[in-house]
């Protein structure tokens, strides 16, 4: 079930070694890292041209490579499309 999480809650989850994955590489992911002070384990992106590359030393991967148990933070303007992908995952 989707939830809105504060930066403090994200930091708490990170401190508890939760697997946090951002969905959407680029500017919004960068700003979220800075503002929340949380470094995700990976960044998911559908663009095959950037998969297996790195953003801020964080690997960019396809959704299929990430556990369904991860905590997903959508860092994209394509929220509805990503939400559908996560539900189907």
PLY file of the C-alpha trace (Angstrom):
ply
format ascii 1.0
element vertex 89
property float x
property float y
property float z
element edge 88
property int vertex1
property int vertex2
end_header
0.00 0.00 0.00
1.53 3.36 -1.02
2.45 5.72 1.80
3.93 9.16 2.12
7.11 8.99 4.18
8.92 11.88 5.79
12.66 12.31 5.45
12.96 11.37 9.12
11.06 8.11 8.56
13.22 7.29 5.52
16.38 7.89 7.58
15.00 5.64 10.33
14.32 2.88 7.79
17.83 3.27 6.40
19.32 3.06 9.91
17.38 -0.19 10.39
19.05 -1.57 7.24
15.85 -1.57 5.18
16.44 -2.00 1.46
15.48 1.39 0.01
15.27 1.74 -3.77
14.54 4.95 -5.64
12.55 4.57 -8.84
13.60 7.14 -11.41
17.15 8.27 -12.13
17.98 11.93 -12.61
17.36 15.28 -11.01
14.55 14.26 -8.64
16.61 11.34 -7.30
19.56 13.69 -6.72
17.38 16.21 -4.88
15.77 13.47 -2.79
19.18 12.13 -1.73
20.28 15.62 -0.67
17.04 16.64 1.04
16.33 13.34 2.83
19.98 12.51 3.56
19.17 8.92 2.56
21.33 6.97 0.13
19.29 4.23 -1.56
20.76 0.79 -2.23
19.96 1.28 -5.92
18.07 3.46 -8.37
15.59 1.72 -10.64
15.06 3.06 -14.15
13.33 1.67 -17.24
15.82 3.31 -19.60
18.02 0.43 -20.75
20.67 2.91 -21.95
21.51 3.87 -18.36
20.96 0.55 -16.58
24.20 -0.82 -15.11
25.61 2.71 -14.86
25.89 4.80 -11.70
24.39 8.01 -10.35
26.12 9.42 -7.27
27.92 6.05 -6.87
24.55 4.26 -6.76
23.92 1.60 -9.40
21.01 2.06 -11.79
19.16 -1.21 -12.33
15.98 -2.57 -13.92
12.99 -3.24 -11.65
13.33 -7.01 -12.10
16.66 -6.89 -10.20
15.08 -5.53 -7.01
13.30 -7.53 -4.32
9.56 -7.10 -3.95
10.27 -6.47 -0.23
12.18 -3.27 -0.93
10.92 0.12 0.12
10.35 2.02 -3.11
10.58 5.80 -3.30
9.28 7.22 -6.57
11.70 9.89 -7.78
10.03 10.67 -11.07
7.11 12.68 -12.40
5.68 9.47 -13.94
4.06 8.46 -10.66
0.99 6.64 -12.02
2.99 4.60 -14.51
5.57 3.61 -11.90
2.89 2.77 -9.37
1.30 0.37 -11.89
4.69 -1.26 -12.53
5.27 -1.72 -8.80
1.84 -3.27 -8.31
2.53 -5.71 -11.16
6.05 -6.51 -9.83
0 1
1 2
2 3
3 4
4 5
5 6
6 7
7 8
8 9
9 10
10 11
11 12
12 13
13 14
14 15
15 16
16 17
17 18
18 19
19 20
20 21
21 22
22 23
23 24
24 25
25 26
26 27
27 28
28 29
29 30
30 31
31 32
32 33
33 34
34 35
35 36
36 37
37 38
38 39
39 40
40 41
41 42
42 43
43 44
44 45
45 46
46 47
47 48
48 49
49 50
50 51
51 52
52 53
53 54
54 55
55 56
56 57
57 58
58 59
59 60
60 61
61 62
62 63
63 64
64 65
65 66
66 67
67 68
68 69
69 70
70 71
71 72
72 73
73 74
74 75
75 76
76 77
77 78
78 79
79 80
80 81
81 82
82 83
83 84
84 85
85 86
86 87
87 88
